[in-house]
């Protein structure tokens, strides 16, 4: 709490954002669901030390209008479940930021590592991304910002995060 107060004293317009939590359905021991982790953050007193929470609302294999919500499903709507955790803990006035999100689109002839984020066609990636922005603007007044995964990923060309690229290494749009 004191560090947040010191930051705000130095710059009252500063926003202290919790680190973005990655989506997973795992419950341990190596990884833990972001829903469980966020809940535990609140239990251990994180609410007063952050101005906003953050998550990574990947769409995986589902379109942005897939509104199914349950703890064993990874889709764009899962982000709203993070918001519900915030509300349960009395933080409905704080925004939830989307950092590092989108849909992975790997070419049909992909020979690199498999994607843990699912994979959609290039056309679906464009459509889903635009649909997600529209959905967030119309349905989620609590959202802070949405920051897409990568403009041009700084990874080898056979690494699956290349599927999130908005431009090729030569600067052409994907």
BELRAKA-V573222 format. One record per residue. N is the residue number from 1. PSI is psi in radians with two decimals (NA if undefined). Layout:
# BELRAKA-V573222
[[N/PSI] [N/PSI]]
This chain:
# BELRAKA-V573222
[[1/-0.69] [2/-0.66] [3/-0.73] [4/-0.75] [5/-0.71] [6/-0.72] [7/-0.77] [8/-0.54] [9/-0.66] [10/-0.62] [11/1.71] [12/-0.31] [13/-0.08] [14/2.50] [15/2.09] [16/2.01] [17/2.29] [18/2.63] [19/2.47] [20/2.24] [21/2.33] [22/2.45] [23/2.38] [24/2.61] [25/0.01] [26/2.62] [27/0.37] [28/2.98] [29/-0.29] [30/-0.68] [31/2.70] [32/2.42] [33/2.39] [34/-0.47] [35/-0.75] [36/-0.75] [37/-0.77] [38/-0.74] [39/-0.79] [40/-0.63] [41/-0.79] [42/-0.76] [43/-0.64] [44/0.24] [45/0.33] [46/-0.41] [47/-0.93] [48/-0.22] [49/0.09] [50/2.54] [51/-0.31] [52/2.65] [53/2.91] [54/2.58] [55/-3.14] [56/1.57] [57/1.16] [58/2.65] [59/-0.29] [60/-2.17] [61/0.17] [62/2.58] [63/2.82] [64/-0.33] [65/0.14] [66/1.87] [67/0.22] [68/2.38] [69/1.98] [70/2.78] [71/-0.13] [72/0.26] [73/2.30] [74/1.96] [75/3.10] [76/-0.60] [77/-0.33] [78/-0.49] [79/-0.65] [80/-0.47] [81/-0.61] [82/-0.72] [83/-0.69] [84/-0.65] [85/-0.74] [86/-0.74] [87/-0.77] [88/-0.59] [89/0.28] [90/0.36] [91/0.65] [92/-0.29] [93/-0.20] [94/2.54] [95/2.82] [96/2.11] [97/2.48] [98/1.94] [99/2.33] [100/1.34] [101/2.98] [102/-2.87] [103/2.44] [104/2.24] [105/1.89] [106/2.53] [107/2.71] [108/-0.56] [109/0.42] [110/2.22] [111/0.15] [112/-2.85] [113/2.60] [114/2.67] [115/2.30] [116/-0.09] [117/0.23] [118/-3.08] [119/2.37] [120/2.94] [121/2.86] [122/-0.68] [123/-0.73] [124/-0.68] [125/-0.80] [126/-0.89] [127/-0.79] [128/-0.72] [129/-0.84] [130/-0.68] [131/-0.65] [132/-0.72] [133/-0.77] [134/-0.77] [135/-0.79] [136/-0.73] [137/-0.62] [138/-0.50] [139/-0.33] [140/1.33] [141/-0.24] [142/-0.08] [143/2.47] [144/-1.39] [145/2.84] [146/2.07] [147/1.97] [148/2.74] [149/-1.03] [150/2.43] [151/-1.10] [152/1.86] [153/2.42] [154/0.76] [155/2.85] [156/2.69] [157/-0.31] [158/0.22] [159/2.33] [160/-0.35] [161/-0.23] [162/-0.44] [163/-0.20] [164/-0.09] [165/2.35] [166/-0.34] [167/2.73] [168/2.98] [169/-0.36] [170/0.01] [171/0.07] [172/2.50] [173/2.53] [174/NA]]
